[in-house]
Amino acid sequence: MLSEWCNIWQMNVAPKKCELITFFKSRKKNVKSNPLLNISLNGLRLPKCEIIRDLGVIFSSDLSFDSHINSVIRKDSLSNQYVIKCS
């Protein structure tokens, strides 16, 4: 079904670069809790993940932005260390 939609809209997708994430309201559920959710694209099953990056924003399956915030803080602290060393 997903492959058909891509073909209709003339959209080329690289299945090897794609991942599947499912978003939940509760932190108790995760992607691995639904074994029936298997989506394939051009015959390749998409791997399931709990954290995914899109356009520089890190999304987690529980919709918390903890991973994104930690990533931004880590990058900022590294750039601050570089500025201090160059001063």
C-alpha positions in Angstrom: 0.0 0.0 0.0 2.8 2.4 0.9 4.7 1.5 -2.3 1.6 2.1 -4.4 1.1 5.5 -2.9 4.7 6.4 -3.6 4.3 5.2 -7.2 1.1 7.2 -7.7 2.8 10.4 -6.5 6.0 9.6 -8.4 8.0 9.7 -5.2 11.2 7.7 -5.1 12.0 6.4 -1.6 15.1 4.6 -0.5 13.7 1.8 1.8 17.2 1.1 3.2 17.2 4.7 4.6 13.7 4.5 6.2 12.6 3.5 9.7 9.3 3.0 11.3 8.3 4.8 14.5 5.0 4.6 16.4 4.0 7.4 18.7 2.2 6.6 22.0 0.7 8.9 24.6 2.0 6.7 27.5 5.6 6.0 28.3 4.5 2.4 29.3 4.1 1.3 25.7 6.8 1.1 23.1 7.4 0.2 19.5 8.3 -3.4 20.4 5.0 -4.0 22.1 3.1 -4.3 18.8 4.5 -7.3 16.9 1.7 -7.2 14.3 2.9 -3.8 13.0 5.1 -4.7 10.1 5.3 -2.2 7.2 7.3 -2.8 4.1 8.3 -0.6 1.3 9.3 -2.1 -2.1 9.4 -5.5 -0.5 11.7 -4.5 2.3 10.4 -4.5 5.9 11.1 -1.2 7.6 13.0 -1.6 10.9 11.2 -0.4 14.0 12.9 2.3 16.2 12.0 4.2 19.4 13.9 7.4 18.5 14.2 9.0 15.0 15.7 12.2 13.7 13.9 14.3 11.0 15.0 17.7 9.8 17.3 18.0 12.8 14.6 17.3 15.4 14.8 14.1 17.5 11.4 12.5 18.1 10.8 9.6 20.5 8.0 7.1 20.5 6.6 8.5 23.8 6.6 12.0 22.4 9.1 13.4 25.0 11.8 15.7 23.7 14.4 14.5 26.3 16.6 13.0 23.6 16.4 16.2 21.5 17.1 18.5 24.4 20.1 16.4 25.6 21.5 16.4 22.0 21.2 20.2 21.8 22.8 20.7 25.2 25.7 18.2 24.2 26.4 20.1 21.0 26.3 23.5 22.7 28.7 22.4 25.4 31.1 21.0 22.8 31.0 24.2 20.8 31.6 26.3 24.0 34.6 24.2 24.8 36.0 24.9 21.3 35.5 28.6 21.7 37.3 28.6 25.1 40.2 26.7 23.6 40.5 29.2 20.7 40.4 32.2 23.0 
